[in-house]
Amino acid sequence: MAALELRRAVTKLGLRGAMIGTNINGRNLDDPGLESFWAAAEELGAFLFIHPHGGIFGERLSAYYMKNFVGLPFDTTIAAASLVFGGVLERHPALKMCLSHGGGFVPYQAGRFQHAYDVRPEAKAHLPNGPGASIGRLFYDTILHSKPALEYLVLTAGAAKVLLGSDYPFDMGNLDCVARVRALSIDESAKNLILGGYAARVLATKSAAHA
């Protein structure tokens, strides 16, 4: 049903994609039951924005608003790891997926992902060619609340994989998101592309042949 609705949204309503959660009723995004959705998204060239919606953490994150500023980036990281190590991005290499909140902890832990693949058989179960190519297919928004952290993301993921985000209207967003990108110590051309040029490319739709 989700695949059919995505197809309707793109081919009939003119939408460019959809926002989805980090899990589906507690199932990680590599669940076999989601294959038809990933196949439809890839065929349609749909852009998928992955955003956590809370709820999976217990008492240890109940204080200090940690359920948000620790829990949500961690939940995004679980989603990304499931997509990578579950082989979803390897089976569907044309998928366009953007991780919210600067990718959670993925940009900082990509080396650990690779090390796990190198030394643990469990990490190889569904990923014959290693995590690097799959991680390289992910996009990230700019919501990191730190100039050095955002510069690190641009450096490691590449400016072409970073898209402007605001997290509007939440209090944990960056409502001055454009100014934060303008303040980065990167080339002006890269700033302009992050502020819209790359999004214009990523959000381009395929022809009406799918209608």
C-alpha positions as CSV (number, residue, x, y, z in Angstrom):
1,M,0.0,0.0,0.0
2,A,2.9,2.4,0.8
3,A,4.4,1.7,-2.6
4,L,1.1,2.4,-4.4
5,E,0.7,5.6,-2.4
6,L,4.2,6.7,-3.3
7,R,3.5,6.0,-7.0
8,R,0.3,8.0,-6.8
9,A,2.0,10.9,-5.0
10,V,4.7,11.1,-7.6
11,T,2.8,10.3,-10.9
12,K,-0.6,11.9,-10.1
13,L,0.0,14.6,-7.5
14,G,3.4,15.8,-8.8
15,L,5.3,15.3,-5.5
16,R,9.0,14.6,-5.6
17,G,9.1,12.1,-2.9
18,A,8.1,11.5,0.7
19,M,9.3,11.7,4.3
20,I,9.4,8.4,6.2
21,G,10.3,7.4,9.7
22,T,13.3,5.6,11.0
23,N,11.3,2.4,11.6
24,I,8.0,1.0,10.5
25,N,6.0,-0.1,13.6
26,G,9.3,-1.1,15.3
27,R,10.7,-2.9,12.2
28,N,14.0,-1.6,10.9
29,L,14.2,-0.3,7.4
30,D,15.9,-3.5,6.1
31,D,12.8,-5.5,6.8
32,P,12.0,-7.8,3.8
33,G,8.4,-6.6,3.8
34,L,9.6,-3.1,2.6
35,E,11.3,-4.3,-0.6
36,S,8.4,-3.3,-2.8
37,F,8.5,0.2,-1.4
38,W,12.2,0.6,-2.1
39,A,11.8,-0.8,-5.6
40,A,9.0,1.7,-6.3
41,A,11.0,4.6,-4.9
42,E,14.0,3.7,-7.0
43,E,11.9,3.3,-10.2
44,L,10.2,6.6,-9.6
45,G,13.3,8.5,-8.8
46,A,11.6,9.6,-5.6
47,F,13.5,11.5,-2.9
48,L,13.1,10.0,0.6
49,F,13.7,12.1,3.7
50,I,14.3,10.0,6.8
51,H,13.2,11.7,10.0
52,P,12.8,10.0,13.5
53,H,9.6,10.4,15.3
54,G,10.7,9.3,18.8
55,G,9.4,6.7,21.1
56,I,11.9,3.8,21.2
57,F,13.9,4.8,24.2
58,G,13.3,4.1,27.8
59,E,14.1,5.6,31.2
60,R,17.8,6.2,30.5
61,L,16.9,9.1,28.1
62,S,13.9,10.4,30.0
63,A,15.8,13.3,31.7
64,Y,17.2,16.5,30.3
65,Y,15.4,16.2,26.9
66,M,17.9,13.5,26.0
67,K,15.1,11.6,24.2
68,N,15.4,14.3,21.5
69,F,19.0,15.5,21.3
70,V,20.6,12.0,22.0
71,G,17.7,9.7,21.0
72,L,16.7,11.0,17.7
73,P,20.2,11.2,16.1
74,F,20.8,7.7,17.5
75,D,17.5,6.5,15.9
76,T,18.6,8.0,12.6
77,T,21.9,6.1,12.9
78,I,20.1,2.8,13.4
79,A,18.0,3.5,10.3
80,A,21.1,4.2,8.3
81,A,23.0,1.2,9.5
82,S,20.0,-1.0,8.7
83,L,19.8,0.4,5.2
84,V,23.6,-0.1,4.7
85,F,24.2,-3.5,6.3
86,G,20.8,-4.9,5.3
87,G,21.9,-4.4,1.7
88,V,19.0,-2.1,0.8
89,L,21.3,0.6,-0.8
90,E,23.3,-2.1,-2.6
91,R,20.2,-3.8,-4.1
92,H,18.7,-0.4,-5.0
93,P,21.7,1.8,-5.9
94,A,19.6,4.6,-7.4
95,L,17.7,5.3,-4.2
96,K,17.9,8.9,-3.1
97,M,17.8,9.0,0.7
98,C,18.5,11.9,3.0
99,L,19.2,11.5,6.7
100,S,17.9,14.2,9.0
101,H,20.0,15.9,11.7
102,G,23.2,15.7,9.7
103,G,23.0,11.9,9.5
104,G,22.9,11.3,13.3
105,F,26.2,9.7,14.2
106,V,26.9,8.2,10.8
107,P,29.5,10.7,9.5
108,Y,31.6,10.2,12.6
109,Q,31.2,6.4,12.7
110,A,31.6,5.5,9.1
111,G,35.1,4.2,9.9
112,R,33.6,2.0,12.6
113,F,31.1,0.6,10.2
114,Q,33.9,-0.4,7.9
115,H,35.9,-1.9,10.7
116,A,33.0,-4.0,11.8
117,Y,32.6,-5.3,8.2
118,D,36.3,-6.1,8.2
119,V,36.4,-8.1,11.4
120,R,32.9,-9.4,12.0
121,P,31.0,-12.1,10.0
122,E,27.6,-10.7,11.1
123,A,28.3,-7.4,9.2
124,K,28.9,-9.3,6.0
125,A,25.6,-11.3,6.1
126,H,23.7,-9.1,3.5
127,L,26.5,-6.9,2.2
128,P,29.0,-8.7,0.0
129,N,30.8,-5.6,-1.2
130,G,31.3,-3.7,2.1
131,P,29.6,-0.6,3.4
132,G,31.6,2.2,1.7
133,A,29.6,2.4,-1.5
134,S,26.3,2.3,0.3
135,I,27.3,5.0,2.8
136,G,28.5,7.1,-0.1
137,R,24.9,7.1,-1.6
138,L,23.4,8.8,1.4
139,F,22.5,12.5,1.6
140,Y,22.5,14.6,4.8
141,D,20.8,17.8,5.9
142,T,22.7,20.6,7.5
143,I,21.1,20.4,11.0
144,L,24.2,20.0,13.1
145,H,24.2,23.1,15.3
146,S,27.9,23.5,15.0
147,K,30.1,25.1,12.3
148,P,33.0,22.7,12.7
149,A,30.7,19.7,12.6
150,L,29.0,20.9,9.5
151,E,32.3,21.6,7.8
152,Y,33.4,18.1,8.8
153,L,30.3,16.7,7.2
154,V,30.9,18.6,4.0
155,L,34.6,17.5,4.0
156,T,33.9,13.8,4.5
157,A,30.6,13.2,2.7
158,G,31.3,15.8,0.0
159,A,29.3,19.0,-0.6
160,A,27.2,17.3,-3.3
161,K,25.7,15.1,-0.5
162,V,24.7,17.9,1.8
163,L,21.4,19.6,1.5
164,L,20.0,22.7,3.3
165,G,17.7,21.8,6.2
166,S,15.9,23.9,8.8
167,D,14.0,21.4,11.0
168,Y,11.2,24.0,11.0
169,P,9.2,24.6,13.1
170,F,10.8,22.7,16.0
171,D,12.7,24.3,18.7
172,M,15.7,22.1,17.9
173,G,15.9,23.4,14.4
174,N,18.1,26.0,12.7
175,L,15.8,28.8,11.6
176,D,18.9,30.8,10.5
177,C,20.0,27.8,8.4
178,V,21.0,29.9,5.4
179,A,23.3,32.1,7.5
180,R,24.9,29.0,9.0
181,V,25.8,27.7,5.5
182,R,27.0,31.1,4.4
183,A,29.4,31.2,7.5
184,L,31.2,27.9,6.5
185,S,34.8,28.0,5.6
186,I,34.2,26.4,2.2
187,D,34.1,27.6,-1.4
188,E,31.3,30.0,-2.3
189,S,30.3,27.9,-5.1
190,A,29.8,24.9,-2.8
191,K,27.8,27.1,-0.4
192,N,25.4,28.1,-3.2
193,L,25.0,24.5,-4.3
194,I,24.2,23.4,-0.7
195,L,21.7,26.2,-0.5
196,G,19.7,24.9,-3.5
197,G,21.7,23.8,-6.4
198,Y,22.2,20.3,-5.3
199,A,18.5,20.0,-4.2
200,A,17.4,21.0,-7.7
201,R,19.4,18.1,-9.1
202,V,18.3,15.6,-6.5
203,L,14.6,16.5,-6.7
204,A,14.4,16.3,-10.5
205,T,11.8,13.8,-11.5
206,K,11.8,11.2,-14.2
207,S,9.6,11.7,-17.3
208,A,5.8,11.3,-17.2
209,A,6.2,7.9,-18.6
210,H,5.5,6.5,-15.2
211,A,2.1,8.1,-15.0
